[in-house]
């Protein structure tokens, strides 16, 4: 498990090599996202990746996802962070 304390925007190549599923859960303090082994869309086996966001970082993630959904480039978001 890793609690995300900061989200940095980086302009790096994204390579997708496999597909998988994720499990989301939350309580009043944290949002948690766990991924399954590639190909385990039925949730047979959890993978080691488990990220947890507090409200502050969840708000930051929402801003980044909104920028992505609205078509903003990563470079634009990176410049805004400076």
Secondary structure, DSSP 8 states (H G I E B T S, - for coil): -EEE-----------------EEEEE-SSEEEEEEE-TT-TT--SEEEEEEEEEHHHHHHHHHHHHHHHTT--HHHHHHHH-
